[in-house]
Amino acid sequence: MKVTPARFNMFMFFKLPSAWWSGVRLHSLNESECIVKVKHSWINQNPFKSMFWAVQGMAAEMTTGAFLTREINLSGENISMLVSNNTAKFTKKATGKIRFVCNKGLEVKKLIQKAVDTGDSQTLWIDSTGYNENNLVVSHFSFEWSVKTRKK
């Protein structure tokens, strides 16, 4: 099955309902860039009237995980994926429409190919940055993903 924003968002409704109800949506995905958008609202805010950090984390993780999902799907192999570590930095209150961008698609493609070629577990740190409507950075996340081919 081809990974598209519409299919991924449908998948999210059933498998990641907390992200879906929080308004996190995959906007675009291609070989090199993934964009996820989320709008600050009552349901995803913290007591300080900005977006809760965990909602930002879900959106940021989705930009990185969507790449892995896409490349695993394209490989035709049975590959497991898991976040093994992450870091975050918050630089501005997240209000309004927030856009998370990851442009590490080509590195993810190489990671999956290496996992397939070697059969060994592989890891990669993948970054995602959140921008507000004025194109100012509100947060930056890094996720260490681990992938491994499963025996058939």
Buried (B, 14 or more C-beta within 10 A) or exposed (E): EEBEBEEBBEBBEEEBEEBBEBBBBBBEBEEBBBBBBBBBEEEBBBEEEBBBBEBBBBBBBBBBBBBBBBBBBEBEBEBEBEBEEBEBEBEBBBBEEBBBBBBBBEEBBBBBBEBBEEEEEBBBBBBBBBBBEEEEEBBBBBBBBBBBBEEE
